[in-house]
Amino acid sequence: MTGFSTKSIHGHEHKDAYGSHIPPIYTSVVYEYIDYEIGEAIVNDRGNFVRYGREENPTTRALERIVAKLEDTDDALAFNSGMSSISTLFIWWLKPGDKVIVPMEVYSSTLSLLNNLASKLGVKIVKVWPSAEAIVESIDKETSMVFLEAMTNPTNKVIDLDYISKCIDNERILLAVDNTFTTPVILKPIKYKARLVIHSMTKYFSGHNDVVGGVIAGRKDDIKTLWDWRRMLGGILQPFESYMIMRGIKTLELRFEKHSLNAKAVAEYLADHSKIEEVLYPGLPSNPYHDIAKKIFEKPLYGGVVSFKIKGSYNDAVNFMKKLKLIKRCPSLGGTESMAVLPVKAGSMFLEQEDREKLGITENLVRLSVGLEDPEDIIEDLSQALNF
Ligand SMILES: Cc1ncc(COP(=O)(O)O)c(C=O)c1O
């Protein structure tokens, strides 16, 4: 099983007495002991007892096998949200005196979680410009973790993981990459010495704006320890959600390609529009991150998120948003429906004002998650909304 889509479809490797092709939704929380005196139950392929739903669930396990194959890792662990995976990772890894390097542009709940934990645990958070050079420069003896998103949200800066991989000792420093925006269709962080790969599966993995979930993929020993933390913190992904995400993942490659093609068409249209000040999309050859993206991405696809600045003020951006008809005004990304937000009032709201200014997250910035509708219809909606 080598091809991406083949792994997405068959990677669950589920087998049962009926020859079912689709892993069933195991709703049972409890499973019969083989030896109840010592708590022994049936052992799954990870070597764990399947006896209680907060520890293991066979449907969730099937999804984890798929994700591990897609990210080329030993194993994976599914959580009930992207933030649940990230918080479990931080609680497991961080200890007093640690230093964590994080680009100043990461998902804002990740940053606020880090800040809150840091003050409780006595961990130092060093926020740096989102570039490989700035990250590498700030690594020192105290550094225990680098946490980053390879393509930043919302300004789509691409961080040169190849450069980082040549300068980092990933035994001493945990390099964790949130691959939500890029997905394993175009980026394999493990090739660049990431020790753990994280996803909000709420986005492209499930792909239909109808499930919340998260996952961590990595090597066997780390996943084994994280499994214990998941058990203690209680964040396992539930079976129905696992089933839904498995269903979504089957078309991940197809969908991601179409999202990317639609996004490129939208970016090209906006780049030529008189009411647009700037388009931030690494798929445009004029974009300053195009060459890094070309170098580290597996394919010439650049994802479905196009950000752009409306010429004028915040009020002009609001007027544009108000006029959208087909495109929904809501958070999240990576789903079938096109969706737009004003980052200053949404995902970037918790970033410090000073950082937002440096990063170019201005009041007239719009983040558009380009969906799977026909590109002509998306462009027509943008066109009428820009006519204010
Ligand atoms: C890059 C990134 N990571 C993590 C998360 C958190 O995921 P969730 O909403 O599934 O908890 C998000 C959510 O928007 C995100 O965009």
The ligand as an SDF file (V2000), in Angstrom:
LIG
                    3D

 16 16  0  0  0  0  0  0  0  0999 V2000
   -3.8480   25.4390   12.6480 C   0  0  0  0  0  0  0  0  0  0  0  0
   -4.8400   25.0550   13.6870 C   0  0  0  0  0  0  0  0  0  0  0  0
   -4.4530   24.2250   14.6670 N   0  0  0  0  0  0  0  0  0  0  0  0
   -5.3040   23.8330   15.6410 C   0  0  0  0  0  0  0  0  0  0  0  0
   -6.6150   24.2890   15.6630 C   0  0  0  0  0  0  0  0  0  0  0  0
   -7.5420   23.8410   16.7650 C   0  0  0  0  0  0  0  0  0  0  0  0
   -8.3770   22.8360   16.2950 O   0  0  0  0  0  0  0  0  0  0  0  0
   -9.8270   22.5000   16.8790 P   0  0  0  0  0  0  0  0  0  0  0  0
  -10.7180   23.6570   16.5760 O   0  0  0  0  0  0  0  0  0  0  0  0
  -10.1990   21.2370   16.1820 O   0  0  0  0  0  0  0  0  0  0  0  0
   -9.6690   22.3010   18.3520 O   0  0  0  0  0  0  0  0  0  0  0  0
   -7.0590   25.1350   14.6480 C   0  0  0  0  0  0  0  0  0  0  0  0
   -8.4480   25.6150   14.6450 C   0  0  0  0  0  0  0  0  0  0  0  0
   -8.8280   26.4770   13.8950 O   0  0  0  0  0  0  0  0  0  0  0  0
   -6.1460   25.5370   13.6330 C   0  0  0  0  0  0  0  0  0  0  0  0
   -6.5080   26.3610   12.6470 O   0  0  0  0  0  0  0  0  0  0  0  0
  1  2  1  0
  2  3  1  0
  2 15  2  0
  3  4  2  0
  4  5  1  0
  5  6  1  0
  5 12  2  0
  6  7  1  0
  7  8  1  0
  8  9  2  0
  8 10  1  0
  8 11  1  0
 12 13  1  0
 12 15  1  0
 13 14  2  0
 15 16  1  0
M  END
$$$$
